[in-house]
Amino acid sequence: MTTSDIAFNPAVWIESLAAALAGFLADPRLRYTYGVQPNVVEGELSLIVAPWLETEDRATYDHVMGFAKEHQLRIVEDRRTGERALPHPS
């Protein structure tokens, strides 16, 4: 949903952003980046952005947030911690 509650096809923008930031390893499977991953949150398809991405990969963070703001998409902070949080690639 957008900030003005207008329907926006989430599958399209979520898959587009997640795939653009993903890569392939030795096998031919697409691997999502550690900091940006599609997921279902409270029954809605969402794009999870790790909180640490803002300081450690500012270009990716700015790209995702800029897209969300440009299309007036709702942004909710990911408050998960511990094992439930997106892993850090360290």
N, C-alpha and C positions, 0 to 999 in steps of 0.2 A: 504494500500500500504506500501511497505517497503521503506526504505530510498533510495534504488536503483531502485524504481518504479517497483518492481516485485510484481505481484498480490499475495495476501495472504488472505485466506478466513477469513474475519473479523468476521463473525457470530460465527465461531468456537472458536477463541481465546477470543472474547469479552464475549460470553456467559459462557465459561469455567472459566475465571477469575472472572466475576461478580458473578456467582453461587458459586464458591469456597469461596468467601468472604461474601456471603449472609447467612441468617439464617431464621428460622421459629419462629413465635410467637405462640400464643394459637391456632390460626386457621392454617390450613394446607397450607397456601400460602407462597411462597418464598418472602422474603423481602430483597431487596438490601441494603447493608450497606450505611450509609449516605455519605461516602467519595468516593465511587466508584460505578458508575452507567452507564449502557449502554444508549446510546442516538443516535439520528441521527443529524449530524452536516454537514451543507452544502451538504445534500444529501448522505452522507456516514455514515454507521454505525460506531459508535465510542464508546470508553470507556472514560467517564468523570472522572477525578480524581481531587478531591477538593484540592485547594492550601494548606489549613491548614493541610492536611493529612501528609505532609512531616515532620512537627514538632510535631504533636500530635499522630501519629500512624506510626512511622518510619518503622517498620517491614512490614506493609502492603504496604506502599509507595515503599520501596525498592523491594519488591516482584513484584509489577506491573511494575515498571520502569526497573528492571532487565530483566523481561520477554520481554518487548518491545525492549530493547537494544539487547538482545540475538538474537531476531528474526528480527532485523533491522527495526522495525516498526517506522513510523513517529510519533514524539511527538510534540504536539502543546500545548502551555500553555492555560489553561482555563482562559479567561479574563472577564468572566461574574461577575457582582457585584449585590448587592441588592437582590431583590426577585428572580432574574434569577440564582443566584449562588447556588451551592449545599448547602443544609442547614447544619449547624453545630449542632451536637447532644447535645449541652449544655442544 
